[in-house]
Amino acid sequence: MPYMARVEKVENNPEKRSKKIHSLTYLYGKTLYFLKKLHYQLLYINITMISMFAFIFQSIPI
């Protein structure tokens, strides 16, 4: 397995390991931030859609 060997080599070198961990945490943080932003955007869209539907149903006479 060449992949496992490569991982071992990286982990044996502390400088490379810290760099790798840093990049991973940075990537994770970026993804988390993006998902949070997306979630708030979706929440906002959801609220506006619900209010629009409520307004439409309110204006229809039964």
Biopython code that builds the backbone (N, CA, C, O; Angstrom):
import numpy as np
from Bio.PDB.StructureBuilder import StructureBuilder

atoms = [
    (1, "MET", "N", (0.843, -1.205, 0.000)),
    (1, "MET", "CA", (0.000, 0.000, 0.000)),
    (1, "MET", "C", (0.880, 1.259, 0.000)),
    (1, "MET", "O", (1.455, 1.604, 1.032)),
    (2, "PRO", "N", (0.988, 1.925, -1.110)),
    (2, "PRO", "CA", (1.859, 3.112, -1.172)),
    (2, "PRO", "C", (1.298, 4.293, -0.386)),
    (2, "PRO", "O", (2.056, 5.118, 0.123)),
    (3, "TYR", "N", (-0.039, 4.378, -0.286)),
    (3, "TYR", "CA", (-0.661, 5.498, 0.421)),
    (3, "TYR", "C", (-0.301, 5.476, 1.898)),
    (3, "TYR", "O", (0.038, 6.509, 2.475)),
    (4, "MET", "N", (-0.374, 4.307, 2.507)),
    (4, "MET", "CA", (-0.054, 4.174, 3.931)),
    (4, "MET", "C", (1.397, 4.569, 4.202)),
    (4, "MET", "O", (1.693, 5.250, 5.183)),
    (5, "ALA", "N", (2.275, 4.142, 3.336)),
    (5, "ALA", "CA", (3.698, 4.466, 3.501)),
    (5, "ALA", "C", (3.903, 5.971, 3.443)),
    (5, "ALA", "O", (4.680, 6.536, 4.213)),
    (6, "ARG", "N", (3.201, 6.607, 2.527)),
    (6, "ARG", "CA", (3.343, 8.051, 2.379)),
    (6, "ARG", "C", (2.861, 8.762, 3.643)),
    (6, "ARG", "O", (3.491, 9.712, 4.109)),
    (7, "VAL", "N", (1.749, 8.297, 4.187)),
    (7, "VAL", "CA", (1.204, 8.892, 5.408)),
    (7, "VAL", "C", (2.203, 8.750, 6.558)),
    (7, "VAL", "O", (2.420, 9.696, 7.315)),
    (8, "GLU", "N", (2.804, 7.577, 6.687)),
    (8, "GLU", "CA", (3.794, 7.333, 7.739)),
    (8, "GLU", "C", (4.983, 8.277, 7.602)),
    (8, "GLU", "O", (5.466, 8.829, 8.592)),
    (9, "LYS", "N", (5.449, 8.458, 6.373)),
    (9, "LYS", "CA", (6.577, 9.355, 6.120)),
    (9, "LYS", "C", (6.245, 10.770, 6.575)),
    (9, "LYS", "O", (7.067, 11.426, 7.214)),
    (10, "VAL", "N", (5.058, 11.238, 6.252)),
    (10, "VAL", "CA", (4.651, 12.595, 6.622)),
    (10, "VAL", "C", (4.566, 12.725, 8.138)),
    (10, "VAL", "O", (4.978, 13.739, 8.701)),
    (11, "GLU", "N", (4.027, 11.690, 8.802)),
    (11, "GLU", "CA", (3.850, 11.768, 10.255)),
    (11, "GLU", "C", (5.173, 11.675, 11.005)),
    (11, "GLU", "O", (5.278, 12.152, 12.135)),
    (12, "ASN", "N", (6.197, 11.059, 10.378)),
    (12, "ASN", "CA", (7.505, 10.975, 11.024)),
    (12, "ASN", "C", (8.201, 12.328, 11.065)),
    (12, "ASN", "O", (9.004, 12.588, 11.961)),
    (13, "ASN", "N", (7.897, 13.188, 10.100)),
    (13, "ASN", "CA", (8.495, 14.522, 10.063)),
    (13, "ASN", "C", (7.553, 15.489, 10.782)),
    (13, "ASN", "O", (6.476, 15.782, 10.262)),
    (14, "PRO", "N", (7.931, 16.000, 11.976)),
    (14, "PRO", "CA", (7.000, 16.841, 12.759)),
    (14, "PRO", "C", (6.613, 18.139, 12.056)),
    (14, "PRO", "O", (5.484, 18.611, 12.191)),
    (15, "GLU", "N", (7.565, 18.720, 11.299)),
    (15, "GLU", "CA", (7.278, 19.984, 10.622)),
    (15, "GLU", "C", (6.190, 19.784, 9.565)),
    (15, "GLU", "O", (5.239, 20.561, 9.476)),
    (16, "LYS", "N", (6.350, 18.729, 8.770)),
    (16, "LYS", "CA", (5.376, 18.413, 7.728)),
    (16, "LYS", "C", (4.031, 18.069, 8.357)),
    (16, "LYS", "O", (2.974, 18.454, 7.857)),
    (17, "ARG", "N", (4.097, 17.333, 9.468)),
    (17, "ARG", "CA", (2.857, 16.906, 10.130)),
    (17, "ARG", "C", (2.057, 18.122, 10.592)),
    (17, "ARG", "O", (0.848, 18.197, 10.371)),
    (18, "SER", "N", (2.737, 19.073, 11.234)),
    (18, "SER", "CA", (2.048, 20.266, 11.733)),
    (18, "SER", "C", (1.442, 21.052, 10.569)),
    (18, "SER", "O", (0.335, 21.583, 10.667)),
    (19, "LYS", "N", (2.198, 21.113, 9.458)),
    (19, "LYS", "CA", (1.704, 21.817, 8.275)),
    (19, "LYS", "C", (0.433, 21.152, 7.762)),
    (19, "LYS", "O", (-0.546, 21.815, 7.420)),
    (20, "LYS", "N", (0.477, 19.809, 7.716)),
    (20, "LYS", "CA", (-0.663, 19.029, 7.221)),
    (20, "LYS", "C", (-1.874, 19.253, 8.117)),
    (20, "LYS", "O", (-2.980, 19.493, 7.633)),
    (21, "ILE", "N", (-1.657, 19.171, 9.432)),
    (21, "ILE", "CA", (-2.748, 19.358, 10.395)),
    (21, "ILE", "C", (-3.325, 20.762, 10.261)),
    (21, "ILE", "O", (-4.542, 20.940, 10.300)),
    (22, "HIS", "N", (-2.461, 21.755, 10.103)),
    (22, "HIS", "CA", (-2.896, 23.137, 9.963)),
    (22, "HIS", "C", (-3.778, 23.299, 8.728)),
    (22, "HIS", "O", (-4.833, 23.931, 8.785)),
    (23, "SER", "N", (-3.335, 22.722, 7.613)),
    (23, "SER", "CA", (-4.107, 22.844, 6.374)),
    (23, "SER", "C", (-5.457, 22.145, 6.526)),
    (23, "SER", "O", (-6.472, 22.628, 6.024)),
    (24, "LEU", "N", (-5.464, 21.014, 7.215)),
    (24, "LEU", "CA", (-6.713, 20.268, 7.425)),
    (24, "LEU", "C", (-7.677, 21.076, 8.290)),
    (24, "LEU", "O", (-8.863, 21.175, 7.977)),
    (25, "THR", "N", (-7.167, 21.650, 9.375)),
    (25, "THR", "CA", (-8.031, 22.441, 10.258)),
    (25, "THR", "C", (-8.541, 23.682, 9.533)),
    (25, "THR", "O", (-9.690, 24.084, 9.714)),
    (26, "TYR", "N", (-7.683, 24.286, 8.712)),
    (26, "TYR", "CA", (-8.076, 25.473, 7.934)),
    (26, "TYR", "C", (-9.205, 25.115, 6.975)),
    (26, "TYR", "O", (-10.193, 25.839, 6.850)),
    (27, "LEU", "N", (-9.032, 23.977, 6.298)),
    (27, "LEU", "CA", (-10.041, 23.503, 5.336)),
    (27, "LEU", "C", (-11.357, 23.227, 6.062)),
    (27, "LEU", "O", (-12.433, 23.584, 5.584)),
    (28, "TYR", "N", (-11.247, 22.576, 7.241)),
    (28, "TYR", "CA", (-12.437, 22.245, 8.024)),
    (28, "TYR", "C", (-13.166, 23.518, 8.460)),
    (28, "TYR", "O", (-14.391, 23.606, 8.378)),
    (29, "GLY", "N", (-12.395, 24.496, 8.923)),
    (29, "GLY", "CA", (-12.979, 25.759, 9.356)),
    (29, "GLY", "C", (-13.671, 26.478, 8.208)),
    (29, "GLY", "O", (-14.767, 27.015, 8.372)),
    (30, "LYS", "N", (-13.028, 26.487, 7.049)),
    (30, "LYS", "CA", (-13.593, 27.130, 5.865)),
    (30, "LYS", "C", (-14.908, 26.461, 5.465)),
    (30, "LYS", "O", (-15.894, 27.130, 5.156)),
    (31, "THR", "N", (-14.901, 25.106, 5.479)),
    (31, "THR", "CA", (-16.106, 24.351, 5.109)),
    (31, "THR", "C", (-17.226, 24.644, 6.101)),
    (31, "THR", "O", (-18.377, 24.844, 5.713)),
    (32, "LEU", "N", (-16.875, 24.667, 7.391)),
    (32, "LEU", "CA", (-17.866, 24.925, 8.434)),
    (32, "LEU", "C", (-18.472, 26.320, 8.249)),
    (32, "LEU", "O", (-19.687, 26.493, 8.346)),
    (33, "TYR", "N", (-17.613, 27.313, 7.983)),
    (33, "TYR", "CA", (-18.067, 28.688, 7.779)),
    (33, "TYR", "C", (-19.008, 28.765, 6.586)),
    (33, "TYR", "O", (-20.054, 29.411, 6.644)),
    (34, "PHE", "N", (-18.612, 28.083, 5.483)),
    (34, "PHE", "CA", (-19.429, 28.080, 4.259)),
    (34, "PHE", "C", (-20.793, 27.456, 4.533)),
    (34, "PHE", "O", (-21.820, 27.973, 4.092)),
    (35, "LEU", "N", (-20.800, 26.331, 5.271)),
    (35, "LEU", "CA", (-22.056, 25.638, 5.577)),
    (35, "LEU", "C", (-22.947, 26.511, 6.456)),
    (35, "LEU", "O", (-24.164, 26.553, 6.271)),
    (36, "LYS", "N", (-22.335, 27.207, 7.414)),
    (36, "LYS", "CA", (-23.088, 28.099, 8.297)),
    (36, "LYS", "C", (-23.739, 29.208, 7.482)),
    (36, "LYS", "O", (-24.918, 29.515, 7.659)),
    (37, "LYS", "N", (-22.945, 29.813, 6.574)),
    (37, "LYS", "CA", (-23.448, 30.886, 5.718)),
    (37, "LYS", "C", (-24.606, 30.383, 4.862)),
    (37, "LYS", "O", (-25.644, 31.034, 4.733)),
    (38, "LEU", "N", (-24.390, 29.192, 4.277)),
    (38, "LEU", "CA", (-25.410, 28.577, 3.425)),
    (38, "LEU", "C", (-26.673, 28.310, 4.234)),
    (38, "LEU", "O", (-27.784, 28.541, 3.756)),
    (39, "HIS", "N", (-26.499, 27.823, 5.457)),
    (39, "HIS", "CA", (-27.633, 27.505, 6.327)),
    (39, "HIS", "C", (-28.452, 28.762, 6.617)),
    (39, "HIS", "O", (-29.679, 28.747, 6.530)),
    (40, "TYR", "N", (-27.757, 29.854, 6.963)),
    (40, "TYR", "CA", (-28.480, 31.098, 7.253)),
    (40, "TYR", "C", (-29.199, 31.621, 6.019)),
    (40, "TYR", "O", (-30.315, 32.133, 6.110)),
    (41, "GLN", "N", (-28.537, 31.485, 4.838)),
    (41, "GLN", "CA", (-29.154, 31.922, 3.589)),
    (41, "GLN", "C", (-30.413, 31.112, 3.314)),
    (41, "GLN", "O", (-31.450, 31.664, 2.946)),
    (42, "LEU", "N", (-30.314, 29.786, 3.498)),
    (42, "LEU", "CA", (-31.461, 28.903, 3.264)),
    (42, "LEU", "C", (-32.580, 29.221, 4.249)),
    (42, "LEU", "O", (-33.755, 29.223, 3.884)),
    (43, "LEU", "N", (-32.207, 29.489, 5.501)),
    (43, "LEU", "CA", (-33.192, 29.843, 6.523)),
    (43, "LEU", "C", (-33.929, 31.120, 6.118)),
    (43, "LEU", "O", (-35.152, 31.198, 6.230)),
    (44, "TYR", "N", (-33.183, 32.111, 5.652)),
    (44, "TYR", "CA", (-33.764, 33.389, 5.217)),
    (44, "TYR", "C", (-34.712, 33.178, 4.043)),
    (44, "TYR", "O", (-35.814, 33.726, 4.016)),
    (45, "ILE", "N", (-34.272, 32.373, 3.067)),
    (45, "ILE", "CA", (-35.106, 32.081, 1.893)),
    (45, "ILE", "C", (-36.382, 31.366, 2.336)),
    (45, "ILE", "O", (-37.475, 31.673, 1.859)),
    (46, "ASN", "N", (-36.232, 30.419, 3.246)),
    (46, "ASN", "CA", (-37.363, 29.652, 3.767)),
    (46, "ASN", "C", (-38.378, 30.585, 4.418)),
    (46, "ASN", "O", (-39.577, 30.476, 4.163)),
    (47, "ILE", "N", (-37.900, 31.503, 5.259)),
    (47, "ILE", "CA", (-38.789, 32.441, 5.957)),
    (47, "ILE", "C", (-39.518, 33.330, 4.957)),
    (47, "ILE", "O", (-40.720, 33.561, 5.092)),
    (48, "THR", "N", (-38.797, 33.830, 3.955)),
    (48, "THR", "CA", (-39.430, 34.707, 2.958)),
    (48, "THR", "C", (-40.475, 33.933, 2.160)),
    (48, "THR", "O", (-41.550, 34.456, 1.864)),
    (49, "MET", "N", (-40.157, 32.684, 1.811)),
    (49, "MET", "CA", (-41.107, 31.863, 1.060)),
    (49, "MET", "C", (-42.370, 31.610, 1.873)),
    (49, "MET", "O", (-43.482, 31.695, 1.351)),
    (50, "ILE", "N", (-42.193, 31.297, 3.160)),
    (50, "ILE", "CA", (-43.348, 31.034, 4.033)),
    (50, "ILE", "C", (-44.218, 32.289, 4.145)),
    (50, "ILE", "O", (-45.444, 32.207, 4.075)),
    (51, "SER", "N", (-43.580, 33.442, 4.318)),
    (51, "SER", "CA", (-44.344, 34.690, 4.442)),
    (51, "SER", "C", (-45.074, 35.004, 3.135)),
    (51, "SER", "O", (-46.203, 35.495, 3.155)),
    (52, "MET", "N", (-44.432, 34.722, 2.005)),
    (52, "MET", "CA", (-45.067, 34.936, 0.703)),
    (52, "MET", "C", (-46.297, 34.044, 0.552)),
    (52, "MET", "O", (-47.361, 34.498, 0.131)),
    (53, "PHE", "N", (-46.134, 32.765, 0.903)),
    (53, "PHE", "CA", (-47.253, 31.831, 0.802)),
    (53, "PHE", "C", (-48.394, 32.255, 1.729)),
    (53, "PHE", "O", (-49.568, 32.172, 1.369)),
    (54, "ALA", "N", (-48.029, 32.707, 2.917)),
    (54, "ALA", "CA", (-49.038, 33.157, 3.878)),
    (54, "ALA", "C", (-49.801, 34.351, 3.297)),
    (54, "ALA", "O", (-51.025, 34.421, 3.408)),
    (55, "PHE", "N", (-49.090, 35.274, 2.687)),
    (55, "PHE", "CA", (-49.708, 36.458, 2.082)),
    (55, "PHE", "C", (-50.647, 36.051, 0.941)),
    (55, "PHE", "O", (-51.752, 36.581, 0.819)),
    (56, "ILE", "N", (-50.198, 35.104, 0.106)),
    (56, "ILE", "CA", (-51.009, 34.639, -1.027)),
    (56, "ILE", "C", (-52.286, 33.959, -0.523)),
    (56, "ILE", "O", (-53.380, 34.237, -1.013)),
    (57, "PHE", "N", (-52.135, 33.069, 0.458)),
    (57, "PHE", "CA", (-53.302, 32.354, 0.981)),
    (57, "PHE", "C", (-54.251, 33.300, 1.710)),
    (57, "PHE", "O", (-55.462, 33.081, 1.732)),
    (58, "GLN", "N", (-53.702, 34.339, 2.298)),
    (58, "GLN", "CA", (-54.515, 35.323, 3.014)),
    (58, "GLN", "C", (-55.390, 36.104, 2.019)),
    (58, "GLN", "O", (-56.536, 36.445, 2.311)),
    (59, "SER", "N", (-54.817, 36.375, 0.840)),
    (59, "SER", "CA", (-55.540, 37.195, -0.136)),
    (59, "SER", "C", (-56.603, 36.399, -0.911)),
    (59, "SER", "O", (-57.458, 36.991, -1.570)),
    (60, "ILE", "N", (-56.552, 35.057, -0.834)),
    (60, "ILE", "CA", (-57.556, 34.238, -1.535)),
    (60, "ILE", "C", (-58.823, 34.167, -0.687)),
    (60, "ILE", "O", (-58.777, 33.707, 0.454)),
    (61, "PRO", "N", (-59.939, 34.613, -1.226)),
    (61, "PRO", "CA", (-61.181, 34.511, -0.456)),
    (61, "PRO", "C", (-61.725, 33.079, -0.475)),
    (61, "PRO", "O", (-61.785, 32.444, -1.528)),
    (62, "ILE", "N", (-62.118, 32.581, 0.694)),
    (62, "ILE", "CA", (-62.613, 31.202, 0.796)),
    (62, "ILE", "C", (-64.143, 31.218, 0.657)),
    (62, "ILE", "O", (-64.779, 30.166, 0.712)),
]
sb = StructureBuilder()
sb.init_structure("model")
sb.init_model(0)
sb.init_chain("A")
sb.init_seg("    ")
for serial, (resi, resn, name, xyz) in enumerate(atoms, 1):
    if name == "N":
        sb.init_residue(resn, " ", resi, " ")
    sb.init_atom(name, np.array(xyz, "f"), 0.0, 1.0, " ", f" {name:<3s}", serial, name[0])
structure = sb.get_structure()
